[in-house]
Amino acid sequence: MSTQRKGRAIAMSDEERDAFLREAPVVRVATVGAGGSPHLSALWFVWDGTALWLNSLTRSQRWTDITRDQRVSLIVDDGGSDFLSLRGIELQGTAETVGEIPRTGEPVDELTAPEQLFADKYSPGRAFQYDGRHGWLRITPDKIVSWDFSKLRR
């Protein structure tokens, strides 16, 4: 994975990045559409410390795009109320499907952790719900860039 070269003064540490990605509710996912046009959508997600996991409708434009071209770019941010409170993370990488499509709950060891993380984040105290319409995408980042403008105050 490539490291951040510019903006080191405002870059998040690995610990800050992981905490931010564990807590943030929404990621914006950019895929490459037919003919190269971009497609942008917002989704819930989980971060396991090395990969970002999306539970996506398998009959969506996003899924169609990813089956054609696995390259994705993602942004997780919180807008803040002023310039010095802006912070976020951009990830670029490759998406791959994991488990059956659509997901119906067949045992898949690789999905045990992301499904538990997802349930804990979005419906605490409940088990992950399978609906037969979603599938799992694992995004392995090739590049991560972060910013936290509050660091300029220091």
Summary of the structure (lengths in Angstrom):
residues: 154
radius of gyration: 16.1
end to end distance: 28.5
largest distance: 50.5
contacts: 414
relative contact order: 0.25
helix: 30%
strand: 37%
